[in-house]
Amino acid sequence: MISDPYAELGRDYARSRRPDPRIAAAVTAALGDARSVVNVGAGAGSYEPEDRDVVAVEPSWRMIAQRPAAAAPAVQACAEELPFPDGAFDAALAVLTVHHWTDVTAGLAELRRVSRRQVIVTWDQAVFARFWLVRDYLPEIAEHESRLACLDRVVEELTAAGRTPSVTPLPVPSDCVDGFLGAYWRRPEAYLSERVRAGMSGVALLDQNVVATAVGRLRADLADGHWHRHHVGLLGRTELDLGYRLVTT
């Protein structure tokens, strides 16, 4: 039986985790001339190119149920056991999902087995740990994420398999549409919303008493102007490097 942690975590993903067009353009460009794409850990369908033949792979029925009616067909399966023959696709896409896999080595091997090109979105944990939300309010995020497979592990696995991965920064726009953890770096009030936080596994998986305390501190800092005084340098920026990375082979 497939484990489904998103039975609860993914309740509102279709609304909170919509694709940002600027990030989507970078992902689409990374796919190059690939005509057939398998989107592994596809969730509700964000970042699936509309001009390619796409098959989605997603272990959670909760997430599959939120896919739009016009979205690519979805198969309930795990990255570690993709139900496709060798070389079935031109490219494999994996957006902010590798850190959820139970066996990263097996999952990345499966991506290489079924596709000639791999496009993976992940993040650099060292860079993300400097994000003000993590550094000043929820260092528990960095502690939790230190145990996850992110950029270093992805590059290590691909290199060990004889690939030469290319790593490109994905700066986060100040008005990012996709509600992932770093999306609201210039809109701190958003982190006060329980609905917004529910779409961020990095927060939703923490002890919610700890989160409530941190949110209370942020609320107070916003109310008395402390946050804005301390982060005035961010207010005029249109994008910020929080460590999100596009890895291609």
Sequence and secondary structure as in RCSB ss.txt:
>XXXX:A:sequence
MISDPYAELGRDYARSRRPDPRIAAAVTAALGDARSVVNVGAGAGSYEPEDRDVVAVEPSWRMIAQRPAAAAPAV
QACAEELPFPDGAFDAALAVLTVHHWTDVTAGLAELRRVSRRQVIVTWDQAVFARFWLVRDYLPEIAEHESRLAC
LDRVVEELTAAGRTPSVTPLPVPSDCVDGFLGAYWRRPEAYLSERVRAGMSGVALLDQNVVATAVGRLRADLADG
HWHRHHVGLLGRTELDLGYRLVTT
>XXXX:A:secstr
    THHHHTTTHHHHB   HHHHHHHHHHTTT  EEEEET TT TT  TTSEEEEE S HHHHTTS TTS  EE
   GGG  S TT EEEEEEES GGG S HHHHHHHHHHHEEEEEEEEE HHHHTTSHIIIII HHHHHHHTTS  
HHHHHHHHHHTT   EEEE  EETT SB  TTTTTT GGGGG HHHHHT HHHHTS HHHHHHHHHHHHHHHHTT
HHHHHTGGGTT SEE  SEEEEE 
